[in-house]
Amino acid sequence: MNKIVKIALGAAVILSLGATAASADAGKGQKLYAKKLKNACGMNGAKFAAKHTQDEWTAIEESGKMADEIKKICPKVKDKALKSKYLKNYYDFAHDFASDSGNVPSC
């Protein structure tokens, strides 16, 4: 019985760490924006994120059009900066610093 509990707890810890590492966040999105999009967009992160409200960014993300919207805002951006693994982070960044959020990024 004791061995089963230890195995179950170990599995729970491993699963929770894996889920945390796989999630996106606004801080990572901000760094990615500064590194991969800022020069191509010709604007800082605050101006980029303020192009839409939080609800608008959410609708764009849910419709799967995040890459298309970035290209519309920043026509010079390269396709390699819009890899699917980056898009969730870009969304989290744009959503957290949207025009109606009251937050201002440092990039």
N, C-alpha and C positions, 0 to 999 in steps of 0.2 A: 504494500500500500504506500509506504513512504517513498519507494522508488518511482512509482507512478506519479505522485505529486511533484517530485523533483523534475521529472521529464516534462510534465505539463507546464510547470512554471518556466522551465528553460525554453520550451517552445514558444510560450507567450512573450517572453522577453525578446527572443530572436525575431518574431513576427512584428512586434511593436517597433523595434529598431529599423527593420526593413521598410516598414510603412512610412516612418519618419524620413528616412533618407530618400525615398522616392517622391516625396511631395515637393511641390514648387513653392517659392516664396518671393515676396516683393523685393527683398534685399538682393537676392541672386538675379532677379530680373533687372534691377537697377544697374548692377555691375555689367550684365550682358548688354543692356542698352548702351551704356557708356563705351563698352569695348567694341560692339559689333554694329550699332546703328547710329550713334551720335554724329559721326562725320558724314555719313551718307544722308542723314536727315537734315543736317545743317541747323539743328536746333537742340536746345538742352532738353533733358528729360521732363522738366516741368511743362514746357510748351507742348511736347509730344503727348503726354498723358492728359493734358487739359483739352485735347481735341474733342473729347467725348465725356459724358457723364458716366458715373459708375454703372447705371442701368444700361446705357448704350454699349459700354465695353462688355458687359455681361452678355448682352444679346449677340454681339459680334462673336464672342468666344463660343457661345452655345450653338451658333449656326455654323461653326467651323470656318469662319471667314477671317480669322486673325491675321494670317499671312497676307491675304488680299488687302485688308485694311492698312496694314503697315506699308505695303507697296503703294497704296493710294496716297498715304501721307508722305512717304519717303520714296519717290520714284527711282532714286539712284541706288537703293539698297540692293545688295547682291543676294542671290538665292541661297548661298551657303550660310548667310546670317539668319535665314528663316527656316532652319531645320526644325522638324516637329518637336525635337527634344527641348528647344528653346521657347517655343510658343506659349506654353503654360506659364513660364516665368515672365515673359513679356506681358502676358495678360495680368498676372498678379501685380506686377509693377504698375501698369497703366490703370488698373482698377483702383489700387490703393492711393494713387496720386491723381485721380480724375478731377475734372473741373469742379465737381460738387463735393469733393472729399474734404477739403480744408487742409490737406497735407501738401507739403512742398518737398520734393526730392532734392538731394544735394548734388545731382549731376547735371 
